[in-house]
Amino acid sequence: MNKKEQLVNAAHDRARELFDSKKYNCSESVFLALNEIFGGGLEPQTAAHIATGLGGGLGASGGTCGALTGCILALGLLAREDSAIPRKKTIYPMAAGLQEIFRKRFGSFCCRDLTRDKGDEQRTYCSTLVAAAAEMCAQVLLEDKRKTKRI
């Protein structure tokens, strides 16, 4: 297994581990894992606090999946820096691409749609979403060629 595959697997496994601990919500778990694996530099408590309100589809409202929004936060923290390119020109396409990858895999990026009819299995299903989202985000970050040189 090469270094990129190790990082992707580590992001997947760490996000799931954090979520399954029941100490962190979906968004916190993804953001904490990616911050840790990719060396984002935030203290874990700070990272968790930043992501808390995004859990459960934006404040438990069932909006955009918290695992996905945790990923978008991570893109903002971890994507490459290039002083010649406005930050949004780097982050917006990455965020849109990640959202599309997620939607294609799971059929939606809306928490309410994703978890409808899951009943007692919702937490187990969300654990799968959390791990997959962290994995997808890690892949997107690693595809960012300039970012890859830092890893």
N, C-alpha and C positions, 0 to 999 in steps of 0.2 A: 504494500500500500504506500503510495507516495504522500508527500507532505500535504498537498491540497486535499486529497481524500481523507487524510487524518483530521484535518481541520473541519471539514464538512461533517464527518462522523462525530467529532467531538462536540460541535455545535448542536447537532441533533440530540445526542445523548445527554448533554448537560441541560439543555432546555427541558427535556422530558423529566430528568431527575429533579430539577427545581420545581416544576409544576406538580409532579407526583408527590413531592414532599408536603404539599398542601399549605406551604408557607407563602407561596407566591401565586398571583393570578397569571393568566395566559400572557398578557403583555409584559409583565415584570419578568417572567421566566425567560422569554425570548430575548428581551433586551439585556438582562443580566448575563445570560449565556454568551451572547455575541460580544458584549463588552469584555467579558472575561477571556474568551477564546482568542479574540482579535486584538487584545491589548488596548481597549478604548480609554483606559486611564481613570474611569470613574470609580469611586468607592462603591461597593455593592449596595450599601444603604441609599446612597444618592441615586444610583441607577434605578433601584426599585421605586423610590419616591417619584422620580420623573415619569415612570411608566404606569403607576398605579391607576390613574383615572381612565386609562384606555381599556382596562380589562372588561370583559363581558360585553364587548361591542360598544365602547365609549361610555363608560360609567354604568355598565350593566344595563344599557338601554336596548341592546340587541342590534346596534348599528354595525359598523365595520369591525370585523373580527379583531380581537385584541392581539392575537398572535401576529397577525399581519401588521397591525399598527406598531407593535413592538419592533418588528423588522424595519419599518420605515424610519423609526427613531434611530435604529442602529445604522442605517445607511447614512443618515445625517451626521452621525458621530464618526463613522469609520471610513467612509468613501474618501478617495484620494483628494488631495488639495492641488489646485493649479491656479496660481494667481492670475493667469491669463484668461481663465474661463470663469464667468460668474457661477457661483455655487449651485444655483438652481438649474443651470444648464447641465450639470453633472448629475444632480440628485433627482430631478424630475423624471428623466427617462428611465433611470434605474428603478425608481419607485413605481412608475407606471408598468414597467416590464415585470417587476416582481408581483404586482397586483394581478396582472394577466396570467402569469404562470400559476399563481395560487387559484384563480378563478377556473382556469382550465382543468386543474387537478381535482378541485373540490366542487365545482359547479356554481359557486357563489363566493363572495367575500363578506357577506352579511351574516353576522353571528346568529341572528334570529332564524334565517333560512338554513344555515349549517346545522343548527342544534334542534330544529323542529323535530318532534317525534322521537327524540333520543331518550327521553324519560330518565330512568335510573342509569342509563349508559352514557349520559352526557359527559360526565367528567372523564371517562375512559376515552370517548371520542375526541374530546378537546385535547387530551394528552397527545393523541396522534397528530392533531392539527398543530399543536405547539412544536412538536419535534420536527414535523415536515416543514413548517414555516422557517424555523431556524436553519434547517438544512438548505432550503431554497435561498434564503438570504445569504448564507455563507457562500453558496455557489455564485450568486450575483456579485458579491464582493470580490471573490477570487477571479472572476472574469474581467474585472476592472484592471486592465493590464498594469497600470502604474501602481495600483494598490498591491498587486501581486509581488512587485519588486520589493516592497517593504516587509513582506511576510517571509 
